[in-house]
């Protein structure tokens, strides 16, 4: 059975960072997708969910872009992610995502403040008022899309794959208009912050759409 | 099988994917990506990708006979796509030199340059290339690609640092990969970011830049790059693929243009651009060339340049050296086209060279624009993601000294007319 989430806005920034940092984050069965030799891709995504089985909530997902699994006869994904840290604004959302998707979470509620400007959308992520990360994404032309992504998870119970379809209006570009600020906090402890690019090489903004998860696939049990 | 199986049957999907989507694919078989790629390619090719690799039926001169990749019909087109910046490759004396060399040596060198494949014509070409660049010595490579790959890997090792402009040519990138060095990337033509990256580098450091960047036609900000690199004790390699024979008082390249010939450590280039031939070279001290001769594996383990090609290049080099008016004519053509494009409102980005990107900035429509332009008589290819950033799609114009003002005026009319019809410009 599919699980559907409705969103008002989703912003994603894709940033260069060293492959050696990516490999320290990834489990051995996943390979980083390199932008250049030695340069992998860190991604920060902020969701403003307005419809879900656990009500409206905000979510921040810190990920490494990895090689997708491609099988003959199956739909080709646009790309694949390994989310290594997720923060949610509600406990219900957190418990739901851990139980259903095995996503690794920061176990306290985070705050997400959306900052809307004429042609940008920003998200300031905090923990009890302490800043964790700030992401700003610039607007480009809007197109309706329906795209498949893969998400890989690993916890003490095993390794998993979720196929996720994102539908909605999308603005995608490489104008380097966005910005990332990562703060020195345990939330970001796996990153060498100084080695993560501050300007995204790609920015994606989606709005007024739905995110649909296929049933979780188990790749490996503990 | 449709690569986006599960979507509406009959719905076009080729624009949703590009080459970058078919590079990475985990799974249990390296052939798993072939099926999705073939499905996509079957749709992408008739929708515009056929414009790549259309077969020329004539010399890459200013007018070419091209077999249309979709209709199969042969069209005569004004050529704005080939390098041949000085219009040399099809000159009678170049063709005669190649014919004479074929008669003397036959088809190939029949050996590696370090064993049996060095012929007298290779020695002469290297000698005269070194003289042209005012260096002690030069070494030849089978292609420009192999020059970068072979030279970088000959010099740099695991643990060293190679710092590259983010728009570096694939051959530079692959050279860095083969060298197994730490690779850092600085923002395009940005000395401040180069400084940030050099601050992270230790030990042996090599900064690599290009004289003219091949997709944007902008010139390296070499004085600032040299200043930063020197301050950090880094060596500098300049790839003058698109600038040798064109820039500088003697045509030696961008380093000469800025008066920095002796500040740059390594001078590399190709014979395929301005001379319209094939092959690469590195110029420098005798000691450097002797070392590269010993450790440049892409050359060491390749057959040497075919003698007709080497002889043709030698004739072309002599023409380029003896006829500076060719450079004058090229720059006059470049100035003319720049002015006319500006008058028509055609955006050519930051180009200040003979390479001019006609910016379309619309990945979904660049192929339709390119098709229309070809139908109206111009040979000009689209360039789109991932060769350039998303939504920075363009048509890449190569200006030649051999173009007439009439050729260029026709090009302006066609390009501006199509861009206007398509709503790209007003």
Boltz contact constraints between the chains, C-beta under 6 A:
constraints:
  - contact:
      token1: [A, 33]
      token2: [B, 24]
      max_distance: 6.0
  - contact:
      token1: [A, 36]
      token2: [B, 185]
      max_distance: 6.0
  - contact:
      token1: [A, 37]
      token2: [B, 177]
      max_distance: 6.0
  - contact:
      token1: [A, 37]
      token2: [B, 183]
      max_distance: 6.0
  - contact:
      token1: [A, 38]
      token2: [B, 183]
      max_distance: 6.0
  - contact:
      token1: [A, 67]
      token2: [B, 24]
      max_distance: 6.0
  - contact:
      token1: [A, 67]
      token2: [B, 26]
      max_distance: 6.0
  - contact:
      token1: [A, 69]
      token2: [B, 26]
      max_distance: 6.0
  - contact:
      token1: [A, 69]
      token2: [B, 27]
      max_distance: 6.0
  - contact:
      token1: [A, 70]
      token2: [B, 25]
      max_distance: 6.0
  - contact:
      token1: [A, 70]
      token2: [B, 27]
      max_distance: 6.0
  - contact:
      token1: [A, 70]
      token2: [B, 32]
      max_distance: 6.0
  - contact:
      token1: [A, 70]
      token2: [B, 33]
      max_distance: 6.0
  - contact:
      token1: [A, 71]
      token2: [B, 27]
      max_distance: 6.0
  - contact:
      token1: [A, 72]
      token2: [B, 35]
      max_distance: 6.0
  - contact:
      token1: [A, 73]
      token2: [B, 1]
      max_distance: 6.0
  - contact:
      token1: [A, 75]
      token2: [B, 4]
      max_distance: 6.0
  - contact:
      token1: [A, 75]
      token2: [B, 5]
      max_distance: 6.0
  - contact:
      token1: [A, 75]
      token2: [B, 6]
      max_distance: 6.0
  - contact:
      token1: [A, 76]
      token2: [B, 3]
      max_distance: 6.0
  - contact:
      token1: [A, 76]
      token2: [B, 36]
      max_distance: 6.0
  - contact:
      token1: [A, 173]
      token2: [B, 390]
      max_distance: 6.0
  - contact:
      token1: [A, 173]
      token2: [B, 391]
      max_distance: 6.0
  - contact:
      token1: [A, 174]
      token2: [B, 389]
      max_distance: 6.0
  - contact:
      token1: [A, 174]
      token2: [B, 390]
      max_distance: 6.0
